């Protein structure tokens, strides 16, 4: 039986055998969360939902972390999210 609290399978079943937190603990909050949602993509929630969550954190990082915003980048993401 898997440990759903400390080591849930959607974070531990990567082919590399590396657990997601081993990577994300070295990143800032937004980048770590984006990696987390890509890592578990389709294993916990739908692929579409997981990708949208990852994009949300990346957009937040761009808007609040990096400072330089490219409007065409956001238009592209908006078009992707329409699927």
N, C-alpha and C positions, 0 to 999 in steps of 0.2 A: 504494500500500500504506500502511495506517495505521501509526502508531508506537504499538505496543501497550505499550511501557514508559512513555514520557513523555506520551503523549496518547491513551489508549485510547478507542475510539469510544463506549463506554457513558458516558463523561464529556464527550465533545465534540460529540455529535450532537443537543444540545438545540436546539429551534427558534429560540431567541434567539441562537444561535451563541456564547454565552458558555460557557467551559469551567468545570466544576463547581469546580475548585480556586480560580478567581478569586473565588468567593464564600466558600467554606469556610475559606480561609486567614485570614479576618477574624473567625472565630468561635472559641469555645472548643471543646475536643475533642469533647464529647458532642453539642453542637448541630451542629457541623460534620459529624460522622458521620451524624447523623439526616438532615441535608440531603443528604448524599452518597447514602444509600440511597434516599431519595425521588427524587433526581435521575435515578438510573440504573434506577429501578424497572421490572422486566421486561426490561431490556436485557442484564443479565448473568446473574442468577439469576431464579427465578420471582417473580412479583409478590408472592405470599403471603410468601415468604421475605424479600424486600427490605423489605416493610412490617413484618414482625416484628422485623427488625434495627433499623429506624428507631425502633420503639416501645421496644425494649430500651434504646437510647441515651437516649431521652427519659425513660424511667423512671429510669435511672441519674442523669440530671441532676436530676430531681425529688428522688430519695432522697439524693443526695450533694452536690448543688449548691445547690438552693433551700431545702431543709430542711422546707418545709411539704408534708406528704403528705396527700392526700385519698383515703381508703380506697375510696370509690365510684368514683373514677377508675381505680384498679387493678382493681376488680371488672369494670368496663366493658372494660378491655383484656384481661382474662382471657377474658371472653366472646367478644370479637372473635377471639382466638387459637384458639378452639375450632373455627373453620370449617375 
